[in-house]
Amino acid sequence: MGEATVQTDFHVTTIRKQLITAALPLQDHWLPLSNLDLLLPPLNVSVCFCYKKPRNIATNLVAPNETLKTALAETLVSYYAFAGEIVTNPSGEPEILCNNRGVDFLEAGADVELRELNLSDPDESIAKLVPIKKHGVIAIQVTQLKCGSIVVGCTFDHRVADAYSMNMFLVSWAEMSRSDVPISYVPSFRRSLLNPRRPLIVDSSIDPMYMPVTSLPPPQETFDPDTILASRLCYIKADALQKLQTLASGSKLTVKRTKLESFSAFLWKLVANHAAKDPVPSKNSKIGIVVDGRRRLMEQKHNTYFGNVLSIPFGGQKIDDLINKPLSWVTEEVHRFLESSVTKEHFLNLIDWVETRRPTPAVSRIYSNGSDDGPAFVVSSGRSFPVTKVDFGWGSPVFGSYHFPWGGSAGYVMPMPSSVNDGDWMVYLHLTKGQLKFIEEEASHVLIPIDNDYLKI
């Protein structure tokens, strides 16, 4: 992307703010968070979709916005948890009050064209086009750009929904907008699917993975600009992914490792190589990978369960080994620590473990793993991100991505399917500025910054 076309100092002006409530009246009720929801600190996650100027509707934003608002009100009848708010119950734990408070819906304008957005730097672009959620569970912002393009941004409370749940909502909202009813995904809020066992079974294997928040170290101020976390968006071509997978599977090719395992190992080697250049090099590094437990815990008929069904297993290795041993060895290490956590038993143990510690909240240990313990980061799989399905009636987005500067001291990485080419990945990277610079210098042939040429805008 040529520098002349990039505009980082654009302004977004809010034109109107409304509360959109469910189209049908709902009986007020309490919806408890499951034990797996309770493992999430109060974090907000954003998602953003960019659309070229709609041709088949009015040139101003009134028509698209009215369509979106009407469809949102209808979608909230099924996704009523998103129309509620989080409150604290007498035990001090968060709960959802399903009172149809509604969703903050902002209509905005921005003095920038779609082709001028520097999407490879989401902190400069996407951050301005997604709402800051102040109330409720989810907030939505629809921004018309100078060229007539439309950006739809959502910010939601991670304690209420994981990416799988949010994806269901986005597809349903888009279907409602296009009048494609009934919707494909009717959410289930059946919390009994994640009830602890009786009697509880306490497995000590969870202790190294999760910790009470009361044990979290105080946040450390950093004065080194290279250690400040920042976000970038890149893409990986399908053939580069294929090469990584072949390398990661080793010369014998008896076992084919997944693309996610292969990519995670590749990134782990890069992070280790960067760490070795530090004046005071770390000895170890950790990587976590988010695992979705739905198909492990639930039968197919319950795969529309709405909420968090996640675990973050992680592993650590010596930086020397990560640098000097082949990619296949590092991938084997990733596979090894994942293997024990992709089982039904692991998730049942995790649910019981949380029950024994309530009401004290707990969190994944890797969330607080900062530079003192060596570099650490988490890879989350956004490969089911339904970017091409979020069509509100004026075509699929030319760009879509999650945006999650999560506030932990570890990094966060999320691969997603490309909105442009089948088989390619878009990758959201939230790492230290030093790590990002190193990746740009050493791996630009694999992780290529998003630009207009790639997005065809």
Backbone hydrogen bonds, N-H to C=O, Kabsch-Sander energy under -0.5 kcal/mol:
donor,donor_aa,acceptor,acceptor_aa,energy
5,T,2,G,-1.4
6,V,2,G,-0.5
6,V,3,E,-1.2
7,Q,116,E,-2.7
13,T,109,G,-3.2
15,I,107,E,-3.3
16,R,107,E,-1.7
18,Q,105,F,-2.4
20,I,18,Q,-0.6
20,I,103,V,-2.5
21,T,19,L,-0.6
23,A,73,A,-2.7
29,H,98,C,-1.2
31,L,96,I,-3.0
33,L,94,P,-0.6
38,L,34,S,-2.0
39,L,36,L,-0.9
40,L,37,D,-2.1
43,L,41,P,-1.9
45,V,156,F,-2.7
46,S,403,H,-2.1
47,V,154,C,-2.4
48,C,401,S,-2.5
49,F,152,V,-2.3
50,C,399,F,-2.7
51,Y,150,I,-3.0
65,N,61,L,-2.5
66,E,62,V,-2.5
67,T,63,A,-2.1
68,L,64,P,-2.6
69,K,65,N,-2.7
70,T,66,E,-2.4
71,A,67,T,-2.4
72,L,68,L,-2.4
73,A,69,K,-2.3
74,E,70,T,-1.7
75,T,71,A,-2.5
76,L,72,L,-2.4
77,V,74,E,-0.9
78,S,74,E,-0.6
78,S,75,T,-0.9
79,Y,75,T,-2.4
80,Y,78,S,-0.8
82,F,79,Y,-1.5
83,A,80,Y,-1.1
84,G,81,A,-1.2
85,E,97,L,-1.6
87,V,95,E,-2.7
89,N,93,E,-3.1
92,G,89,N,-2.6
95,E,87,V,-2.7
96,I,31,L,-2.5
97,L,85,E,-3.2
97,L,95,E,-0.6
98,C,29,H,-2.9
98,C,96,I,-0.9
99,N,97,L,-1.7
101,R,83,A,-0.9
102,G,83,A,-2.8
103,V,20,I,-2.4
104,D,138,I,-0.7
105,F,18,Q,-3.3
106,L,104,D,-0.5
106,L,140,I,-3.2
107,E,16,R,-3.1
108,A,142,V,-2.7
109,G,13,T,-2.2
110,A,144,Q,-2.2
111,D,11,H,-1.7
112,V,110,A,-1.5
116,E,113,E,-1.5
117,L,113,E,-0.6
117,L,114,L,-1.2
119,L,117,L,-1.5
121,D,118,N,-1.8
124,E,121,D,-1.7
125,S,121,D,-1.0
127,A,122,P,-2.8
128,K,125,S,-1.4
129,L,125,S,-0.6
129,L,126,I,-1.7
130,V,126,I,-0.8
133,K,131,P,-0.8
134,K,132,I,-0.5
137,V,82,F,-0.6
137,V,84,G,-0.7
138,I,82,F,-0.6
139,A,155,T,-2.4
140,I,104,D,-2.8
141,Q,153,G,-3.0
142,V,106,L,-2.9
143,T,141,Q,-0.6
143,T,151,V,-2.8
144,Q,108,A,-2.4
145,L,143,T,-0.5
145,L,149,S,-2.8
146,K,110,A,-0.5
146,K,112,V,-2.1
148,G,145,L,-2.2
150,I,51,Y,-1.9
151,V,143,T,-2.5
152,V,49,F,-2.5
153,G,141,Q,-3.1
153,G,151,V,-0.6
154,C,47,V,-2.6
155,T,139,A,-2.4
156,F,45,V,-2.9
157,D,137,V,-2.1
158,H,43,L,-3.1
158,H,156,F,-0.6
160,V,157,D,-1.7
161,A,157,D,-1.2
162,D,307,G,-0.9
166,M,162,D,-2.4
167,N,163,A,-2.7
168,M,164,Y,-1.8
169,F,165,S,-2.0
170,L,166,M,-2.7
171,V,167,N,-2.3
172,S,168,M,-2.3
173,W,169,F,-2.9
174,A,170,L,-2.2
175,E,171,V,-2.4
176,M,172,S,-2.5
177,S,173,W,-2.1
178,R,174,A,-1.7
179,S,176,M,-1.1
180,D,175,E,-3.2
181,V,179,S,-1.4
186,V,184,S,-0.6
188,S,304,T,-2.3
191,R,189,F,-1.7
193,L,190,R,-1.8
194,L,191,R,-2.3
195,N,192,S,-1.4
202,V,200,L,-0.6
203,D,201,I,-0.7
204,S,202,V,-0.5
206,I,203,D,-1.6
207,D,204,S,-0.9
209,M,206,I,-1.6
210,Y,206,I,-1.9
211,M,363,V,-2.6
213,V,361,P,-2.6
215,S,212,P,-2.3
216,L,213,V,-1.6
227,T,224,D,-2.0
228,I,225,P,-1.1
230,A,431,L,-3.0
232,R,429,L,-2.3
233,L,120,S,-2.0
234,C,427,V,-2.3
235,Y,448,I,-2.4
236,I,425,W,-2.8
241,L,237,K,-2.0
242,Q,238,A,-2.1
243,K,239,D,-2.0
244,L,240,A,-2.2
245,Q,241,L,-2.4
246,T,242,Q,-2.1
247,L,243,K,-2.7
248,A,244,L,-2.8
249,S,245,Q,-1.4
250,G,247,L,-1.1
253,L,249,S,-0.5
257,R,255,V,-0.7
262,S,258,T,-2.4
263,F,259,K,-2.9
264,S,260,L,-2.5
265,A,261,E,-2.2
266,F,262,S,-2.1
267,L,263,F,-2.4
268,W,264,S,-2.2
269,K,265,A,-2.2
270,L,266,F,-1.7
271,V,267,L,-2.6
272,A,268,W,-2.3
273,N,269,K,-2.5
274,H,270,L,-2.1
275,A,271,V,-2.2
276,A,272,A,-1.8
277,K,273,N,-0.6
277,K,274,H,-1.2
278,D,275,A,-1.4
285,S,317,Q,-2.1
286,K,375,P,-2.1
287,I,315,G,-2.3
288,G,377,F,-2.4
289,I,313,P,-2.4
290,V,379,V,-2.5
291,V,311,S,-3.0
293,G,291,V,-0.5
293,G,309,V,-3.6
297,L,293,G,-2.9
298,M,294,R,-3.1
302,H,299,E,-2.1
303,N,300,Q,-1.8
305,Y,302,H,-1.5
306,F,188,S,-3.1
307,G,305,Y,-0.6
309,V,307,G,-0.5
311,S,291,V,-1.7
315,G,287,I,-2.4
317,Q,285,S,-2.2
319,I,283,K,-2.7
322,L,318,K,-2.2
323,I,319,I,-2.0
324,N,320,D,-2.7
325,K,321,D,-2.4
329,W,326,P,-0.7
330,V,326,P,-1.7
331,T,327,L,-2.6
332,E,328,S,-1.8
333,E,329,W,-1.8
334,V,330,V,-2.0
335,H,331,T,-2.8
336,R,332,E,-2.2
337,F,333,E,-1.8
338,L,334,V,-1.7
339,E,335,H,-2.3
340,S,336,R,-0.8
341,S,338,L,-1.9
342,V,338,L,-0.7
342,V,339,E,-0.6
347,F,343,T,-1.4
348,L,344,K,-2.3
349,N,345,E,-2.5
350,L,346,H,-2.2
351,I,347,F,-2.3
352,D,348,L,-2.1
353,W,349,N,-2.4
354,V,350,L,-2.2
355,E,351,I,-1.7
356,T,352,D,-1.7
357,R,353,W,-0.6
357,R,354,V,-1.2
358,R,354,V,-1.1
360,T,357,R,-1.7
362,A,38,L,-0.6
363,V,211,M,-2.8
365,R,209,M,-3.0
367,Y,364,S,-1.1
368,S,364,S,-0.5
368,S,365,R,-1.1
369,N,366,I,-1.2
370,G,368,S,-1.1
373,D,370,G,-1.3
374,G,371,S,-1.6
377,F,286,K,-1.3
378,V,411,G,-1.8
379,V,288,G,-3.2
380,S,378,V,-0.5
380,S,413,V,-3.1
382,G,380,S,-0.8
382,G,415,P,-2.0
385,F,382,G,-2.2
387,V,385,F,-1.5
389,K,386,P,-1.7
390,V,386,P,-0.8
390,V,387,V,-0.8
391,D,389,K,-2.1
392,F,390,V,-0.6
398,V,50,C,-2.2
399,F,50,C,-1.2
401,S,48,C,-2.1
403,H,46,S,-3.0
406,W,404,F,-1.7
409,S,367,Y,-1.6
410,A,367,Y,-1.0
411,G,376,A,-2.5
412,Y,430,H,-2.5
413,V,378,V,-2.8
414,M,428,Y,-2.8
416,M,426,M,-3.5
418,S,424,D,-1.7
424,D,421,N,-1.4
425,W,236,I,-2.3
426,M,416,M,-3.0
427,V,234,C,-2.9
428,Y,414,M,-2.7
429,L,232,R,-3.0
429,L,427,V,-0.6
430,H,412,Y,-2.7
430,H,428,Y,-0.5
431,L,230,A,-1.5
431,L,429,L,-0.5
433,K,228,I,-2.2
434,G,226,D,-2.8
436,L,432,T,-2.7
437,K,433,K,-2.3
438,F,434,G,-2.1
439,I,435,Q,-2.7
440,E,436,L,-2.3
441,E,437,K,-1.9
442,E,438,F,-2.9
443,A,439,I,-2.7
446,V,443,A,-1.8
447,L,443,A,-2.8
448,I,235,Y,-2.5
448,I,446,V,-0.9
450,I,233,L,-2.1
455,L,451,D,-2.1
456,K,452,N,-1.6
457,I,452,N,-1.6
